[in-house]
């Protein structure tokens, strides 16, 4: 007997980068079953994500991951109301695997399809666990993105700012590679950002040029590696905090947020970094915002956030597709309406805050 016949059920599928994720949710946001295959260990060995390798691993694992999520949920495909799948933005080869599998799945089982914008899903994940009202300010920080936006509805975003060169996660990963942290005994199984955060707890934020002085070769570990990790982390955190502070002041000046206790939602893989969270908390306390973050396991890429975005769209009857012939993946898809020019023209001066905190 199916105990969920009275509620609509959504299968979420995520393959935007290097994690193959799937989850089944009901329309209340209850996670009925989930599965995730991480490629982290493979890409750690090569020093970064190789798209063709990511594509192969998605292809090898997606059917198993989806079946595991269904098995754990106890839900048969015929009982699903829709499949929600990431189609933008992300690595083209990875997105292609998820989309191809999903289209075959919905055609086989005769159900609706909900294309999902990966960054919109990150932005709205927090609403699974608490009723955050629109509008709210959202900061999305990950290995591939750094975006500030106002979320006005489930499909209505105003883009205030974005990374001009490298995303924070990518920056920290490159520092970790330069320091050969994969060879550090404490960091061999950690991502670059995780390794930086771990070592930074034992360092001070005074960067030094030590390689020549210590006479080390490429691939060897500097004695002051903790200090460099701390300096790198503090630099990234301070830059993000100042840009977020400017966005808050812009939103207040333009009336884009509620006057009474607005919210800053922080999501994406780098949102798991406690030092960056503490730095942002200094900003939100100074500007009287509530700082909200999804649980750490939902900040990184996963099928749950995709399914939840599908649930929200299904509830409101938005973005549901029954004819899929025109659906394509979009690796470089923007987020919302771009008003970054207005933010720049406002030339807001950000007052100084003491952002240096204990690691």
C-alpha positions in Angstrom: 0.0 0.0 0.0 1.3 3.5 -0.9 0.9 5.8 2.1 1.8 8.9 -0.1 -1.1 8.8 -2.5 -2.6 11.9 -1.0 0.4 14.1 -1.6 2.5 15.0 -4.7 6.0 13.5 -4.9 9.0 14.9 -6.8 12.2 13.1 -7.8 15.2 15.5 -8.0 18.3 14.8 -10.0 21.5 16.8 -9.8 24.6 16.4 -12.1 25.8 20.0 -12.6 29.4 19.4 -11.7 31.0 16.4 -9.9 28.3 15.1 -7.6 25.6 12.7 -8.8 22.6 13.3 -6.5 19.0 12.1 -6.4 16.2 12.5 -3.8 12.5 12.0 -3.4 10.5 14.6 -1.5 6.8 15.1 -0.8 5.2 18.5 -1.1 5.8 19.3 2.6 9.6 19.0 2.0 9.9 15.6 3.8 12.9 13.7 2.5 11.6 10.2 1.7 14.8 8.9 0.2 18.1 10.3 -1.1 21.4 9.1 -2.6 24.6 10.8 -3.5 27.8 9.7 -5.3 30.7 12.1 -4.8 33.6 12.2 -7.3 35.8 14.1 -4.8 38.4 11.4 -4.3 38.9 10.9 -8.0 39.4 14.7 -8.7 41.7 15.1 -5.7 44.2 12.9 -7.4 44.2 14.9 -10.6 44.3 18.3 -8.9 41.0 19.5 -10.2 37.8 18.5 -12.1 38.3 17.1 -15.5 35.0 17.5 -17.4 35.3 14.3 -19.4 36.1 12.3 -16.3 33.1 13.9 -14.5 30.9 13.0 -17.4 32.0 9.4 -17.4 31.5 9.0 -13.6 28.0 10.6 -13.9 27.1 8.2 -16.7 28.3 5.2 -14.7 26.5 6.1 -11.5 23.3 8.0 -12.3 21.0 5.0 -12.7 22.2 3.4 -9.5 21.9 6.7 -7.5 18.3 7.3 -8.7 17.3 3.7 -8.0 18.8 4.0 -4.5 16.8 7.1 -3.8 13.6 5.5 -5.0 14.3 2.3 -3.0 14.9 4.2 0.2 11.7 6.2 -0.3 9.6 3.1 -1.0 8.1 5.0 -4.0 7.6 3.5 -7.4 8.2 5.7 -10.5 4.5 5.6 -11.4 3.6 7.3 -8.1 5.8 10.4 -8.8 4.2 13.6 -9.8 7.3 15.1 -11.6 11.0 14.8 -12.1 13.0 18.0 -11.4 16.5 18.1 -12.9 19.3 20.6 -13.0 19.7 21.9 -16.5 21.6 25.2 -15.9 24.3 26.4 -15.1 27.2 23.9 -14.8 29.6 21.8 -16.7 28.1 21.0 -20.1 29.2 17.4 -20.2 27.8 16.8 -16.7 24.5 18.6 -17.3 24.0 16.5 -20.4 24.1 13.2 -18.6 21.4 14.3 -16.0 19.2 15.8 -18.7 19.4 12.8 -21.0 18.7 10.3 -18.2 15.8 12.4 -16.9 14.1 12.8 -20.3 14.3 9.1 -20.9 12.8 8.5 -17.4 9.8 10.8 -17.8 9.0 9.5 -21.3 9.2 5.9 -20.0 7.0 6.6 -17.0 4.7 9.4 -18.5 5.1 12.3 -16.1 5.9 16.0 -16.0 9.3 17.5 -16.1 10.6 20.6 -14.1 13.9 22.1 -15.4 15.8 23.6 -12.5 18.3 26.5 -12.3 21.1 25.2 -10.0 21.7 28.6 -8.3 18.0 29.2 -7.7 17.8 25.8 -6.0 20.7 26.7 -3.7 19.0 30.0 -2.9 15.7 28.4 -1.9 17.0 25.3 0.0 16.8 27.2 3.3 12.9 27.3 2.9 12.8 23.6 3.4 13.5 24.0 7.1 12.1 27.4 7.9 9.5 29.6 6.3 11.7 32.4 5.0 9.4 35.0 3.4 10.2 36.8 0.2 12.0 39.1 -0.5 15.4 38.2 1.0 19.0 38.8 0.2 21.0 35.7 -0.9 24.7 35.1 -1.2 25.6 32.0 -3.2 29.3 31.0 -2.8 30.8 27.8 -4.2 33.6 26.4 -6.3 32.1 27.8 -9.5 30.0 30.8 -8.4 29.8 33.9 -6.2 26.5 35.7 -6.6 24.6 38.3 -4.6 20.9 38.6 -5.4 17.5 39.5 -4.0 15.1 36.6 -4.1 11.7 38.1 -4.7 9.8 34.8 -5.6 10.7 31.2 -6.5 11.5 32.3 -10.0 12.2 36.0 -9.6 15.7 37.2 -8.7 17.5 40.5 -9.0 21.3 40.0 -9.5 23.3 42.6 -7.5 26.8 41.3 -8.1 28.9 38.4 -9.2 32.5 37.2 -9.3 34.5 39.0 -12.0 37.2 36.4 -12.3 37.3 33.4 -9.8 34.8 32.1 -7.4 35.8 31.8 -3.7 35.8 28.0 -3.7 38.0 27.9 -6.8 40.4 30.4 -5.2 40.8 28.4 -2.0 41.2 25.2 -4.1 44.1 26.8 -6.1 45.8 28.0 -2.9 45.5 24.4 -1.5 47.0 23.0 -4.7 49.9 25.5 -4.6 50.6 24.5 -1.0 50.4 20.8 -2.0 47.9 20.2 0.8 46.8 16.9 -0.6 50.1 15.6 0.7 49.6 17.0 4.2 48.8 14.2 6.6 45.7 16.0 7.9 44.3 16.9 4.5 44.7 14.0 2.1 41.0 13.3 1.9 39.8 16.9 2.1 38.8 19.3 -0.7 41.0 22.3 -1.1 38.6 24.6 0.8 38.2 22.1 3.6 42.0 21.8 3.9 42.5 25.5 4.1 39.8 25.9 6.8 41.3 23.1 8.9 44.9 24.4 8.8 43.8 28.0 9.2 42.6 27.2 12.7 46.2 26.8 13.8 47.6 29.7 11.8 47.9 33.5 12.0 46.8 35.8 9.2 50.3 37.2 8.3 51.3 35.8 4.9 55.0 35.4 4.3 57.2 34.4 1.4 59.0 31.3 2.7 59.7 28.9 -0.1 63.1 30.3 -1.0 64.0 30.8 2.6 63.2 27.2 3.6 64.6 25.8 0.4 61.7 23.5 -0.3 60.9 22.0 -3.7 57.5 21.8 -5.5 55.2 19.4 -3.7 56.8 19.8 -0.3 55.0 21.4 2.7 56.0 24.7 4.0 56.5 25.0 7.8 54.2 28.1 7.8 51.5 26.5 5.8 48.9 27.1 8.6 49.7 30.8 8.5 49.3 31.0 4.7 46.0 29.1 4.9 44.7 31.5 7.5 45.8 34.5 5.5 44.1 33.2 2.3 40.9 32.3 4.1 40.7 35.8 5.9 41.3 37.6 2.6 38.5 35.7 0.8 36.2 36.1 3.8 36.9 39.9 4.1 36.3 40.5 0.4 33.0 38.6 0.5 31.9 40.4 3.7 32.6 43.9 2.2 30.7 43.1 -1.0 27.8 41.7 1.0 27.8 44.8 3.2 27.6 47.0 0.2 24.7 44.9 -1.2 22.8 45.3 2.1 23.2 49.0 2.1 22.1 49.2 -1.6 19.0 47.1 -0.9 18.1 49.2 2.1 18.5 52.4 0.1 16.3 51.1 -2.7 13.7 49.5 -0.5 14.3 46.0 -1.9 14.1 44.3 1.5 11.5 44.3 4.3 12.1 47.1 6.8 11.6 44.8 9.7 14.4 42.3 10.3 15.2 41.2 6.7 17.2 38.1 6.0 20.6 37.2 4.4 20.6 33.6 3.2 24.0 32.1 2.5 24.2 28.9 0.6 26.5 26.9 -1.7 29.5 24.7 -0.8 31.6 27.5 0.6 28.8 28.4 3.0 30.0 25.4 5.0 33.1 27.4 5.9 32.6 28.5 9.6 35.1 31.4 9.4 33.3 32.9 6.4 30.0 32.5 8.2 31.3 34.2 11.4 32.7 37.1 9.2 29.3 37.5 7.6 27.6 37.4 11.0 29.6 40.5 11.9 28.1 42.3 8.9 24.5 41.1 9.6 24.7 42.1 13.2 25.9 45.6 12.2 23.1 46.0 9.6 20.4 44.3 11.6 19.7 41.3 9.3 19.1 37.7 10.2 21.8 35.4 8.9 20.3 32.1 7.7 22.1 29.0 6.2 20.8 25.6 5.2 22.2 22.6 7.1 25.8 22.0 5.9 25.0 18.8 4.0 22.4 20.7 2.0 24.8 23.6 1.1 26.9 21.4 -1.2 25.4 20.0 -4.4 22.7 17.3 -3.8 19.5 15.9 -5.1 17.4 17.2 -2.2 17.7 20.9 -3.1 16.8 20.1 -6.7 13.7 18.1 -5.6 12.7 20.9 -3.2 12.9 23.5 -5.9 10.7 21.2 -8.0 8.2 21.0 -5.1 8.0 24.8 -4.8 7.4 25.1 -8.5 4.9 22.3 -8.5 3.0 23.9 -5.7 2.7 27.2 -7.6 2.3 25.6 -11.0 5.4 27.3 -12.4 8.0 26.0 -14.7 6.3 22.6 -15.3 7.0 21.2 -18.8 4.9 18.5 -20.5 6.5 18.9 -24.0 10.3 18.4 -23.6 11.5 18.5 -27.2 12.8 22.1 -26.8 14.5 21.5 -23.4 18.3 22.1 -23.5 21.0 22.4 -20.9 22.6 25.8 -20.5 26.1 25.8 -19.0 26.4 29.6 -18.7 22.9 30.5 -17.7 22.6 33.8 -15.8 20.7 34.3 -12.5 17.6 36.5 -12.7 17.5 40.2 -13.9 20.9 41.8 -13.9 21.0 45.1 -12.0 24.7 45.1 -11.2 25.1 48.3 -13.2 22.7 50.1 -10.8 24.7 48.9 -7.8 27.9 50.2 -9.4 26.4 53.5 -10.2 25.2 53.9 -6.7 28.9 54.1 -5.6 28.0 53.2 -2.0 30.8 53.7 0.5 31.0 50.8 2.9 31.9 51.9 6.5 34.7 49.9 8.0 34.0 46.9 10.3 36.4 44.9 12.4 36.3 41.7 10.4 39.3 39.9 11.9 38.1 37.1 14.1 39.7 34.0 15.7 40.0 31.2 13.2 
